Amino acid sequence: MKIALITRESKVTKEATHITAGNFTKELSRYGEITVISDKKVSAFLSKIKAQQHTFDIIHNFSASPLFALKTILAKRYQKNAKTVHTLKSYSRSAGGSLYFSRILNLVDAITVPTQVMAEKLLKQGVKKEKIHIIRSHIDTTKFIPLDKQELKEKYGYPKQKVVLYYGSTYFKKGLQSLVQGSRLIDTQIIIAPRDYPNQEFFNSVKDKPNIKVITDDINVVEYVNLADIIVLPYLDLTATEGNPSCLLEAMACKTPIVTSDLPELREIVEPEKEVLMAKPGDVASLAFQINRLLKNPQLGKKLAENAYSKSKQFDTKPITKQFLGLYNRLSNIL
């Protein structure tokens, strides 16, 4: 099977979408001939498609915006027999990425989304039900594994401290300000490791918070997730975040207890009080309360972490790739 994967160019190599796309490409290459095509300009992209010396069976595009399916649709001009797949990985943060434009997706052969919530939103916008398939996001569970927590605390200088970790973007929808504001209610070390470089407003917000440490250098994510006693992901909603957030799945795979937000998309993949604790989105007191529950009750954290670890295997790159392969084969059989 010959597959063209369309990805958007990104200079942010720490971005979750960039990392997961690379893992998917590597795993998929075991099953077919993969060509990765990336260009921001549609005309340049189409020139690359036209220049290909062979035809594709599948053209698969990934984006946060339905409008980017236009690339896939136009590519059919030069690859008339190819079946087209468009994956919406998240809700776009740009106005042009609104789901209002979702009807354009009816022009591709199949659409995949990571959550039932997103599928229902597409249906309300007029996307045909038979085209929509739910395939979850993925992580590499051979990379994200449990490591010795105390050994890592010794290595990084936190031998006797409980550590609360947030890592990810500082985009306001991530809810990081709820953690910053709630830090006065949390009597332990809080580490913030941004995947982007924060603006001055962010630095101003943390400068008078003695228990917050911001690490702007690159970190070994696997080791930091493991040394943490709690991972905090206080999303306001999932705008600009994968529908199944990578940080959430990575923490699950490392057996680190998680406090996150009570959002319908997250309830599809984790159960509150069984695998994670959930706070009200944007509610500083609720977030601090759930964090303190875990700090005071290590046995609760251990229970949550064990349950979450068991579930994390469902999100490994290998089984998710096989689900995409199954979709490709079903589409190809229609030819």
N, C-alpha and C positions, 0 to 999 in steps of 0.2 A: 504494500500500500504506500502510495506517495502522498505525503501530507505537507501542506504549506501552513506554517504557524505565523500569524501576523501579530506582532507585538509593538507596543509604542516605545519610542526611544526614551530612555530615562538616564539622567546623570546621577540620580540618587541610588547608588548601588546597595544601600542598606534598606531600601524600601521593600516592604513585604512582597508586593506584586512582582517586583524585579526578581527577587530570590525564588519565589514559587514557580515563576515561569521558566527559570533556568532548570530547576529540579524536574519539572514536567517534561521539558524538551529532552533532557538526558534519559529519563526513563522511557519515554515514547520512542526514542531512537532504537530501542531494543526490538521494536515490533515493525518498524517501517523506515522508509527513506524520508528524512525530515529536512525541509528547507525553511529557515527562519528569515522572514522578510520584515524589515522595519524602516519606516520613513515617515516623518511628520507630514510632509506634503503629499497630497493625493496624487498629483501628476507624477511625482518622482516614484511613488509606490507603484503606480500602474506601469510605469516604464520597466521597473524591476520584474513585475509579473510577466509582461510581454516578452522580456528578454530571456525568460526561462526556456531551456532547450527541451524540456519534457512537460507532459501534462500532469496535473494533480488529480488524485481521487477525492481529496478533502482539502478545503480551505477553511481554516479555523482561526477566528479573530478573538482577541481578548480586550476588553475595555471596561470602563465604568459608565460610559455614555452610549446610549442606543445609536446616536448619530454616527459613531465610528463604524457601525455596520455598513455604512456607505462604501467603505473600502472593499469589503467583501463582496458586496453587490456589484460594484463596478468591475471587480476582478473577473467576474463571470463572462465579461466581454472577450477575454482571452483564454478562459478556461471553462468552456461551455458545458463540459460533461462533469465538472467537479461538483460535489455536494458541499454546501456551505453551512458552517456552524459559527454562531456568535455566542461568546460567554460574557455575561455581565457579572463581574467579580464583586462590585460594590456599588454604592450610590455615589454619583459624581458630586464634587463640591462646586462645580461651575454651573452657571445658569444654563449654558448650552447642553449640559449633560442631563437635564431634567428627564424624568420618565415620561413627560408629556409627549416626547418625540418617539415613543416606543413603537408606534404602528409601523415604522420603517422596518422593524424586525420581522414582520410578516413576509418580507421579501427574501429572507434566508431560509434554508431548509430546516434548521433546528436551532433552538436557543437553549442555553444552559444557564441556570442561576444556582446560587449556593443555598437558598432558603425558600421555604414555602411562602413566607411573608412576601418576598420579592416576586415570586410567581403570581401571587394574588394581585399585587399591585400592577403587574403587566397585564393581567386579564382585565382589570378595570380600565386600562388604557386602550383596550381593543386588540391586544395580541391574541392570536389563535391558540387555544388551549393545547391542541395536538402538537404544536411546535415546541412547547416548553418542557424542559427536562430538569429535574433537580439533581445536580451533582455537586457534592460538597467541595470546599477548598481543601488543601492538603499541606502537609509539612513532611520533612524528612525525619522519621522517627529512628533512623539509624544514627543521626547526628544529635538529635535532642534526646538525651538519655539521662537517667538519674546518676548523679555523682555524689561523692562524699561531701556533705555540706560543711562539716566542721573543718575539714582539711582546706576547703576553699576559703572559709572565713579566716583561717590562719594566714593563708597566702595573700589575701587582699587587705588584711589589717582590721578585721572585725571579729576577733576571736571570742569576745564575751557579749556581743551585741545581737539583739534581734534586728533583722534588716527587712524593711519594706521597700520593694523595688517597683518603679514604673519605668518602662522603656517603650519608646515609640515616638510618634510625631508630637509636636507641641501645638498642632492645629486645635483651635478652641473646642471643636466638637469631640475631641478625645476626652474632655472633661478634666484635664490635668489641674485646672484651677481649684476644683473641688478638693483635690488632695492637698494642694498648697494651703488653701484656707483652713482645711481640717487638721493640718499638722500640729496646731496648738493643742489639739485634743488627743494626740497620739504621742505617747511618751516612749519613742524609740527612734532609731536611725532610719531616715527616709532617703533613698537614693533615686535620683531622676537621671536617666540616661537617654537623652533625646536622639532620635534617628535623623533629625534635621538640626540646623543650628538655630537656637532660640533668638527671638528679637529682644531688644533692650527692655521692653515692657515686662517680659517674662523674668529677666534677671532682676528687675526692680521688685517684682512680686515675691521673690524668694530671699532677698538679701537680709531681711530681718528675721528669718526663720532658722534658728540655730540647729535644729535637728534635720535640716534638708541639705543634702550634698548633691550638686549637679556635676555630672561627668560629661563633658562635651567631646572628649577623645573617643576614638573607637574602643569598644569593649569586646571581650570574648563573651558573646551573648549566652552561649551554653553554660559557661561557668558562672556568670552573674545570675542567671535564672536559677541555677542550682544553689548558690550560696544564700539566696534570699529566703527568708522565712515566709514571706507573703508576696505574691505578685498582685498589684492593684491596677485594674483597667477600668477607670471610672467614666466610660463613654456617656456622652449626652444622647447621642444616637449613633448610627453606624455610617454616617456620611464620611466618605474618604477612608473607610475601613472595610477590609474584606468582610463579606457576609458571615463567614466563619473566621473570626480574627486570628491571624497567625500567632500573635503573642499569647492569646488564650490557649491555643492548641499546643504551643511549645511548652508553656508552663505545665499543662496537663501531662505531657510526655516526660517532663523532668520530675514529676511528683512534687511540685511546689504548690502549696495551697493558694487559692485564687479568690480575690474579692473583685467583683465586676458589677455592672449595672443590670437592673431588671428590665431587659428589652425583649420583645417577642421573638426577634431573630435568634437571640442567644438561648432562649428557653427551648428552641428546637434542638439544640445540640448538647446542652447541659441542664441538669436539674438542680434548682436551688436547694440548699441544705443537704443534698446528696453528693454532688460533685464540686460545687462552688458555693460561695455566699454571694448574695445579690443585694445591692443598695438601690435606693431610689435615684434615678438619674438626676444629677445636679444638686442633690441634697447633701450638704456638707456633714450634717449631724448623722445622717443615715450611713454615709460612707465610713466615718470615723467609728461609729458603733460596731459595724461589721468587722473592721480591721481589729479593733480592740477585743472583740470576741475571740478571734484567732490567736491574738497575742496572749490572752489569758487561758486559752484552752488548747494546748498542743494536741491533745487526743482528737479533738474535733478536726483540726487541720490534717492530722494523719489519716483520718477516715475519708475526708474529702479528697485528699491527694491520691489515695489508693484507688478510690472509685473513678476519679478522673483519668488516672493513668490507664486503667483497663479500657476505658472508652477511647483514649487517644489513638489506639491502634487502628480504629476505623478510618482515621484521617491520614494515614500514611500515603505517600506518593504512589506506591505500587497499586493498591486496590483502587484508588481514585483514577489512576491512568487506565486501568482495565475497564472501568465504567465508561470512560471516554471512548476506548477502543470498541466496546460493545455498541455504543451509539454510532460510531463511524461505520461499523460493519452493517448495522441495520439500514443506514442510509445508502450505503454502497449497493446493497442487495436490490434496491429499488431501480438501479440503473438498467 
